[in-house]
Amino acid sequence: MPFLRILLVRLLTTAITLAGVAVIVFFVIRVVPGNPIAMMLPPGATEDDIARLSALYGLDKPLLTQFGIWVAGVMQGDFGTSITTRQPVLDLVLGRLPATLELSIMALVMAMILGGAAALTGTRFRGGRTEGAIDVANGMALSVPDFLWGLVLILLFGVLMPVFHISGRVTPSLELPFTTNFYLFESLIRLRFDLWADLVAHMFMPALALAIPLAAIIGQLLKQSLKETMNLDYVTLARTKGYGETRVILREALRNAALPTLTLVGVQFTFLIGGTVIIERLFSYEGLGNMAIDAVINRDLPLIQGIVILFAVIFTGVNLIVDLLYTVLNPRLRHG
Amino acid sequence: MAEARAIDGRSMVRRKAGLRLWLSAGWLGLLCVVALFAPWIAPKDPLAQDLFLGRLPPFWMEGAEPGYWLGTDSLGRDVLSRIIHGARVALAVALIAGTITCLVGATLGLLAGFLRGWVDLVISRLIDIWMAFPPVLFSILLIAVLGPGLVSIIIAIVVIDWTRFARVVRAEAMAQGAMDYVASARVAGRGRLGTMMREILPNVLPTIVVLLTLEMGIAVIVEAILSFVNLSISTDDPTWGGMISEGRTSVHQAWWVLVFPLVTLFLTVLAFSQLGEGLKDRFDPVLR
């Protein structure tokens, strides 16, 4: 199948998926009991007040009309107005997105480093106790989800040995010179290493909690393909040339063993991003996920819609990119 | 020589897998007994508050009160008794939600993978849409819709997690459906439904059992997460997640309120998952 056709088919299915998400979230949240308008007015507001405000937010119209208005707005980049903060949903959501992206990417990098190190060490000392220990650690890391790792980390490095911050994104008393919300990135560009260190000290534990399960998956898969690669002829050849075992693994085997792992990392990355919702809550980290939970508690319907759609766009986007990369990188699929 | 070592290594793997299986099953069995007989086993009333006995430390520390083995929380409620009663909710959610999710997901997966055609098209699209939702946010949203309570949690887990079964079972059913024995069963005059139930299902069953065990662990976690954001059952009933949520806020004053329910939850989730992994190895013909 030519690349262009694959691209078109994937784009079409992605569009169907996103439309499905939009329909489901719109109608599900409208069944939520509790009148958001009544919740935002002070006690003692009359029925008239509620009706007037409902009309302002378009909540008095029939459901299908509301849906039509919302879809028409979304097409023009207008996701409506948040009921609790009265700000445009798009601004709110995009304002929080950088915090979540920085957290997710940091977690991904940590997972790759940890998982890579585990796989390489396990391969270097394969068949021995070290490999056994790594397998057991991997199994543990894989069995327990990020939420529990987050709690364990809070206990270990927040309470027992308080070396990292357990809540927030940055120390509130610090003055922030940033123009964007990519704090971590911008602090590096502005060479403000003091701020960077503070941001990392806040981000370290939530990112690690997200990273541990993914690190285990990477470790397991990479070790498996490394061990398979180590039996191939070209690796044996490198060994007969007299190269040391460590060098053979790092310079010869790793290059070929990495591809299958990388393709899997893409899909797993979307699971990691989904995990940020509860991890941000656990560490009071001011990202999208934390805002989402508040939005549900406050019945802020337009905001919930916006956040869910944004998550769906990120998930499907990552999957789309991974699929396409895989097609490009894998010659068998390209010409098949 | 090398072969002997390989065989030896394999039996090592088996023995380890066996131990893992027994340890996990043992822990879960113990939990079941504790949950069933909670009112008789728990040393105190899990709901009884006594502000004079608030934040008592566990028994080996100074200032502990006899009878309160694992200390008390800020309202003076016995931590051990609350963990024991919390096991009831955790296990009820694990067993009921896990089983229903399994039935729904496996049925849809089986239908999609075996019947193919438009059935597969619809179910696959649905799976795609479901995979685009962040699951935790989805579950919180559903609880907001359904209202808190045990039944709502179970519904939320089924609605969200059926795709876990459907995806894997669909792929397996497709692989099995392409095999010769299925074709011969059809030639021998079996109907489509009969082939699916009598030929495909038994071959996919081991996978389903493994997934079910894993799903039970996930269900326990989901309940804990929902309790953590205060959306689970009413605040009166003790749940591990609710205890963890309370413990998290007072962790600097009374670490035991967080640690003991957390350890229990950790071991339970680990046990379900190790049980699943152990069963997977048992079913795996290469290792057997």
HADDOCK unambig.tbl for C-alpha pairs under 7 A between the chains (distance, minus, plus):
assign (segid A and resid 17 and name CA) (segid B and resid 128 and name CA) 6.22 0.50 0.50
assign (segid A and resid 17 and name CA) (segid B and resid 129 and name CA) 4.80 0.50 0.50
assign (segid A and resid 20 and name CA) (segid B and resid 129 and name CA) 6.05 0.50 0.50
assign (segid A and resid 21 and name CA) (segid B and resid 129 and name CA) 5.95 0.50 0.50
assign (segid A and resid 29 and name CA) (segid B and resid 145 and name CA) 6.93 0.50 0.50
assign (segid A and resid 31 and name CA) (segid B and resid 145 and name CA) 6.11 0.50 0.50
assign (segid A and resid 32 and name CA) (segid B and resid 144 and name CA) 6.12 0.50 0.50
assign (segid A and resid 32 and name CA) (segid B and resid 145 and name CA) 4.18 0.50 0.50
assign (segid A and resid 33 and name CA) (segid B and resid 145 and name CA) 6.28 0.50 0.50
assign (segid A and resid 143 and name CA) (segid B and resid 270 and name CA) 5.63 0.50 0.50
assign (segid A and resid 143 and name CA) (segid B and resid 273 and name CA) 5.60 0.50 0.50
assign (segid A and resid 144 and name CA) (segid B and resid 269 and name CA) 6.53 0.50 0.50
assign (segid A and resid 144 and name CA) (segid B and resid 270 and name CA) 6.22 0.50 0.50
assign (segid A and resid 148 and name CA) (segid B and resid 266 and name CA) 6.98 0.50 0.50
assign (segid A and resid 159 and name CA) (segid B and resid 252 and name CA) 6.60 0.50 0.50
assign (segid A and resid 274 and name CA) (segid B and resid 134 and name CA) 4.65 0.50 0.50
assign (segid A and resid 274 and name CA) (segid B and resid 135 and name CA) 6.64 0.50 0.50
assign (segid A and resid 277 and name CA) (segid B and resid 136 and name CA) 6.66 0.50 0.50
assign (segid A and resid 277 and name CA) (segid B and resid 137 and name CA) 6.64 0.50 0.50
assign (segid A and resid 278 and name CA) (segid B and resid 136 and name CA) 6.85 0.50 0.50
assign (segid A and resid 296 and name CA) (segid B and resid 141 and name CA) 6.37 0.50 0.50
assign (segid A and resid 308 and name CA) (segid B and resid 133 and name CA) 6.93 0.50 0.50
assign (segid A and resid 311 and name CA) (segid B and resid 133 and name CA) 6.99 0.50 0.50
assign (segid A and resid 311 and name CA) (segid B and resid 134 and name CA) 6.76 0.50 0.50
assign (segid A and resid 312 and name CA) (segid B and resid 132 and name CA) 4.73 0.50 0.50
assign (segid A and resid 312 and name CA) (segid B and resid 133 and name CA) 5.80 0.50 0.50
assign (segid A and resid 315 and name CA) (segid B and resid 132 and name CA) 5.71 0.50 0.50
assign (segid A and resid 316 and name CA) (segid B and resid 132 and name CA) 6.27 0.50 0.50
